[in-house]
Amino acid sequence: MDKALYIAMTAAKNNMLGQAIRSNNLANVNTTGFRSDFEQARSMGVYYGEGLPTRAFALTENPGTDFSEGSLIQTGRDLDVAVKGKGFIAVQAPDGREAYTRVGALTIDSAGVLRTGNNLPVIGNSGPMAIPEFQKLEIGLDGIVSVVIKGESPDALSQVDQIKLVNPDESLLKKGKDGLLYAEGDVQPDVSTRLISGFLEGSNVNPVNELTSILTLARQYEMSIKLMKTAEENSEASARLLQTS
């Protein structure tokens, strides 16, 4: 009975982990630039020494991130940008490391630092970008930020800096707990990556698929709990038989 109970217990536990991944995806269905996570389950044999496995248990894995593009949402705002096709915007993570995102709702704080919608400094040619006071701002396709400084002629555009745009191999990227993507080693700027000004990219989460997966995992969880209850009842019945014998 312990084998059946063990299998049911691991199945229920990993169904809960799978639901956590799917629920997080569904919760971010309206998050700008969000990339959903995959979830899968497989059986793992338990070996004690040589020979065949004594039993198997369930294992939920997060094999990677879905890098498919989300839909574009037109805003008309000068500081809103969306990455066209593949690629990412380089930002400075809270721990100082370089990270990558597609959250393009940019803002400028009181110190003039250009930040993403999740309040992370945008990296330029030589670190976080600082924007002087301006009366007009433009962000080009190549990420070049140009402004008309206050007091100057409206047609006197001055180049401030260039947003670092990268396009690393997606297989080398790993999503952190903060939702940012990280890569090992130094990632060089990619001149072919382009931005679209006045647009934001929506989440790539498919809410119907995520909700269906959550319901499926919930049914599997109920089956595992039922199996655990059956194993307990069988164990009690076996104990009663031994008592009467």
N, C-alpha and C positions, 0 to 999 in steps of 0.2 A: 504493500500500500504506500510505502514511503516514496517509491519511484513515481507513482501516479501523482502523489501530492507535490513532489518536487517539480515535476514537469508543469503541473497546473500553476504552481506558485510563480515559477519563472516566466510563464506565459502571461499571467496577469500583470506582473511587475513591468514587463517590457511592453505590454499593450499600453500601460499608463505613460511610459516614456514616449511611445509613438504618438499618443494623443497630445502630449506636451508640444512635440514638434509641429504637428498639424494645427493645434490651437494657436500657436505663435504665428504661424503663417496666416491663419484666418484673421487674427487680431490686427495684422498689418496690411490688410487688403487695401486700405486707403493711405498707406504710408508712402510718401514720395520716394521713388527710386529703390524701394525694397525688393530684395531678391529672396525668393522662397527657398526653403530647405527641403531636401529629399528625405524620405524615411523608408526603411525596409526592415524586414524581419527574416531571420533564418535560424535553422536548428544547429546546435553545436553539441557534438558528442563529448561525454565526460569519460576521460581515460584514467585508470589507476594501474600504472605499469604497462606492460606489453599486452597486446591482444585487442579484442573488440571493445568498444565503449560500453560501459555498464548502463548508461542511460543518456538521454539527450535533454538539453534545455533550450529555451527560446532566447534569442538575442536580437535586440533592436539596434539598428545602425543608422547613422547619419552619413550616408556615402558622399555627400557633397551638396553644392548649392546650384540652383537652377539659374543660369545666366541669360536666359531668354529675355528679350526686351519687353518693357511695358509700353502701354499706349502713351502718346504725347498729349499733353493738356495745354492749350494756349492760354496764357495769362496776360501777355502784352507788357509785363513788367520788365524793366531794363536789367534788373539783377537776377531774373530767373533764367536759368540755362538748362538745357538737356543735352546729354551726350548723344550724338548721332551715330547709330550702329554700335560697334564694339568699342570698349574703352572705359576709362574711369577718371575721376578728378582726384588728384592727390591732396590729402589733408594731413594735418598734424594731430595724431591721436592724443588723448589725455596723458598718456605716459611718455609722450615726446617722440614716439616712433612715427614713421611715415605709414599712412594707411590710405585706402582707396574707397571711394564711394561714388554713387550716381545721384546723390541728393543735391539738386542744383538750385534750391531756393536760397540764394545768397543774401547776406545782410552785411552791413558795416557797423561795427560797434562804436562806442564813444571815443575809442582810441584810434579809430580809422582802420582797424584790422578787418580784412575781408573774411567772412565766416560763412559756413554752410548753414542750412536750415537746422542742423543738429548742433550748432554753435561750435564748430571746429574750425580752426584757422586754415584757410586755403593756402597751399604752398605755391610759391612763384619760382622765379629763377634762382633766388638766393634765400629761401626760407619763407615764412608767413608773409603774406602780402599786406602792405599798408597803403591805403588810398587817401590822398590829400582831399581837403574840402573842394567840392566841385559843384558846378551848376548843371553839368550834363555828363553822363557816363555811357560808354558803349563797350560791349564785350564782343570781340570778333569771333569768326568761325574757328580760328586757331588758338583761341583763348587769350589773345592780347587785350588787355584792359586799357582803354583810353578815356581821358576825361578832359573836360573844359574847366580849368581852374577858375574859381570865383574871381570875378573882376576882369577876366580876359574876354577877348572877342568870342562870340558864339561859335565861330568856325575854327578856332585855334585849339584843335585837339592835340593833346600831349599823351604819349604812351607812358603808362605807369609801370606795368609789369606784364608778365604772361603767366596765366594759370598753367600749372604743370599737368599735362594730360598724358596718360599712360595707357598702354594696351598689352599687359603681360599675358603670358600663357595662362589661361583660366585654370588649368590643372595644377598650377603652382600656387594658386590663391586659396587661402583658408579664412573662413569667417570667424571672427572673434565673438565673445559673449556680448560685446558692445554693438554688434551688428556691422562692424567695419570689416573690410577685407585686408588681409596682410599677405605679403610675399617675402620669401627669404632672399636676402641679398639686396643689392641696389637695383632699382628699376629705372631705366632711362626714359626720358620723355619720348613720346611717339608723335611724329609730325603729321601722321595721317589721321589722327583722331580729331574729330570736329565737334563743335558745340553749336546748338541752335538757340539763339537768344529769344527771350519772350515766351519760352515754353518750359514746362516741367514734365518729367517722366513719371508716370504712375507706377504702382506696384505691379509685378508680374504674377501675382497670386490669382489663381482661378478659384473663386469662392465655392463654386458648385463641387469641384473636385475635392477641395479640402473638407467641406462639410460631409460629403459622401464617405471620405476616408475616416473621418471622426466617428460617424455612425457605425461603420464596419468594425473599427477598433473597439467601440463600446460593446457591440454584440459579442466579439471575441472575448472581451474581458468578462462578460456575464457567463459565457460558456466555461471559462477557466474557473470562475468562482463556483459554478455549479459542480464542476469536476472535483474541486477541493472538498466541497460538501459531501459529494458521493463517496470520496475516499475516506472521509471521516466516519460516515455512516457504516461503510464496509468494515472499517477497523473496529468500531464498537460492536458490530455484529459478530466479528471473529472473536472478540474478547468474551462475549456472552457464551459463545459455543464452547470455548475453552473452560469457562467456569462450570458449565453443566456436564462436561465430560469427566 
